[in-house]
Amino acid sequence: MLVMRFSALGDVALTIPVVYEVCRANPDVEFVFATMTWPATMMVDAPANLTVVDVDVKGRYKGLRGMWKLAKKVDKHFHVDAVADLHSVIR
C-alpha cells in the first residue's frame, strides 16, 4: 500500500502515529510512505513493514509531469495494490 502526504511538516507529523499503528495492525502488508524530504527524517523507529520514500515535490517531482515520474519510480521499485492519499488532493 502506498501512503502519500505532501504537505506541511506539522501535517505530516500528525499522520505518523496513525500510519505506524496501521502498519503494526497489518504486519502482513507492506507499506510505502511517500512524503517530502524534510518530513521523511521524522520517521524514526518505523515498523518493519514500512518503507519511507522522500520525494522532492518542489524540484524533480513538481507538477503533473513530476507526479508521473514519481508514479513510474514507485511502480518500478514497489508492488502497489492500493493508494491512500492523506492530503485528499487528486495527484
N, C-alpha and C positions, 0 to 999 in steps of 0.2 A: 504494500500500500504506500502510495506517495502522499505525503502530507506537506502542504505548502503554506507559508506565511511570510510575505514580503512587505512588512510594514515597519512601523516604528519599533525601536528597541523595547520599550515597555510592553507593547502589544505582543511581541514575540515572547518576552519573559513570562507573561501571564499564561501562555499556552504550554510552557514547558512541563509543569506538573501534570497537566491533563494528558499530554502526549505520553509522558513517562508511564502514567498509570494505565493508559490504554495498551501500551506495549507490554507491561507486566501482566495485564489481564489476558493478553493474547500471545503467549510465548511461542506459539507455532506459526505466527505471522511475521514476516519480515517487513519492517517499516523504514521508509526513507523520508527524512525531514529536510526539505529544501527551504532555505532562508538566506537572507543577506549575510555577507561575510562577517560583519561585526557581531550580530546576534548569535551566529553559529558558535562563537567562542564561549557562550554561556552554557552550552550543552555539555556539562560535566557529569561524570558518573552515569552516563546514559545506559539504559538497559541493553543487554547483549543483542537483541533483535532490532536495534535502532541504528541506522546509519545517517549521519548528518552530512548534508551537502551544502557548502557555502556557494552562493550564487551572486555574481556581480550584476545586479539588475540596473545599475546606472552606467554600465560600460558594455561588456561583451554580450550580455543578455537583455539589453534595453529594447523596449518596444515589442511589437508583434514579431518581427524577424528574430529578435533575441529570444523570445519565448519559444519560437520554432526550433532554434538551435538547442535550447535547453531540453526541449522535449526529445529531440534526437539523441542527445547525450544521455539522458535518463534511460531511454529505451535501449540504448546500446549497453549500458552498464548494469541495469537492474530490470528484473521482470516485474512490471507493474500491472496489477489486475484492477486496482481501484485508486481513485484520487480524492483527497479531501482538501479543498481549498478553504483554509480557515479565515480567509480575508473576505470571502463572499464577493469576489470580483472575478468576472469571466476573463480568463487569460488565454 
